[in-house]
Amino acid sequence: MSSKNQLIVKPEKFSTNKIFQLESGEKLNGFELVYETYGQLNQDKSNAILICHALSGNHHAAGIYSETDKKPGWWDELIGPGKAFDSEKYFIVSLNNLGGCHGSTGPGSINNKTKKEFGSDFPIITVSDWVNSQDILREELKIKKWLSVAGGSLGGMQALQWAIEFPDKLSKAIIIAAAPKLSTQNIAFNEVARQSIISDPDFEKGDAHPEKGLGLARMLGHITYLSEESMKNKFGRDLKKEKIEYGYDVEFEIESYLRYQGANFSKSFNAHTYLLMTRALDYFDPAKKKDGNLSETLSRSTCQFLVISFKSDWRFPPERSKEIVDALIMAEKKVSYLNIDSIQGHDSFLMKNDRYENAINSFLEADV
């Protein structure tokens, strides 16, 4: 898409010096959040939408920073003029969560006590902590109530947590490619990713950026985000070179792709943030205080729900979204559910799809 048709955006920063209590019992002596906005807030401030990012996301969800910027935000397919989250109708807010590595307070921030980066000393952050910090940003923006809170994957879990924790602060929740809690298999994937980072010798040296370990973690994660069909269609068993060389260097295109993804990611992301984000995923279980009864947990919610899953997503398969839908139906809440036929796997929530976009657009336009 030409840069002329894209939003030109600029990050903003919110700071607070107030002590912020974390779910773990730890405290932060204030924090900063970097965020971006798209569109204009209407007069009665009733058109505001909060976008929550997934594990490796950040505040740059849409648009570009200048006309020479070649890479738009991570959800640019869905956010902007005339898109699912229409910036000509809505005021859209996207932030980098606490513990992030793109400007918000996180492991790469300076610890005032040591005058060094927090690194592994940064406290554990949970989805509930994120939602509470996001609510402080809402107050700063003087938004009484979100029209919607939306997100995919870990972002969808935050939208679910918003509906539970602040039922009077949002009208609609859009939960995409998510789950009410991680499966044992997903926790296992996250643990292998963390051990890839922790076992890197540079991690033991206190290096905040053990690139090899983080690269391996990203390679593993990337495999789980794609479907077998999408990998087969894109790479097959194609060789990188004309003939096999019988060794352990790159032989297949898929190997080259994964190594590139790992190396590229490790240069732009903080390994300690990756550890924090995967742990937040593991700990997410909003029904734990109700002995696992999700329906009872959701009984206090008052918003409308749109739950979307993708048939090829094996990381968070449709069955996990249906658990949320079933619990909402049992709690007698207003919920719409859509399972979309797509071959991109878990990454489908990032991709352009007419049925997907139309569902979001119709849900947002419908009367509350």
Secondary structure as GFF3:
##gff-version 3
##sequence-region A 1 368
A	DSSP	three_ten_helix	3	5	.	.	.	ID=ss1
A	DSSP	beta_strand	12	21	.	.	.	ID=ss2
A	DSSP	beta_strand	27	38	.	.	.	ID=ss3
A	DSSP	beta_strand	48	52	.	.	.	ID=ss4
A	DSSP	beta_strand	79	80	.	.	.	ID=ss5
A	DSSP	beta_strand	85	86	.	.	.	ID=ss6
A	DSSP	beta_strand	91	95	.	.	.	ID=ss7
A	DSSP	beta_strand	110	111	.	.	.	ID=ss8
A	DSSP	beta_strand	116	117	.	.	.	ID=ss9
A	DSSP	three_ten_helix	119	121	.	.	.	ID=ss10
A	DSSP	alpha_helix	127	140	.	.	.	ID=ss11
A	DSSP	beta_strand	146	152	.	.	.	ID=ss12
A	DSSP	alpha_helix	154	165	.	.	.	ID=ss13
A	DSSP	three_ten_helix	167	169	.	.	.	ID=ss14
A	DSSP	beta_strand	170	176	.	.	.	ID=ss15
A	DSSP	alpha_helix	184	198	.	.	.	ID=ss16
A	DSSP	alpha_helix	201	204	.	.	.	ID=ss17
A	DSSP	alpha_helix	211	225	.	.	.	ID=ss18
A	DSSP	alpha_helix	228	234	.	.	.	ID=ss19
A	DSSP	alpha_helix	253	266	.	.	.	ID=ss20
A	DSSP	alpha_helix	271	283	.	.	.	ID=ss21
A	DSSP	three_ten_helix	288	290	.	.	.	ID=ss22
A	DSSP	alpha_helix	294	298	.	.	.	ID=ss23
A	DSSP	beta_strand	304	310	.	.	.	ID=ss24
A	DSSP	alpha_helix	318	330	.	.	.	ID=ss25
A	DSSP	beta_strand	335	340	.	.	.	ID=ss26
A	DSSP	three_ten_helix	345	350	.	.	.	ID=ss27
A	DSSP	alpha_helix	354	365	.	.	.	ID=ss28
###
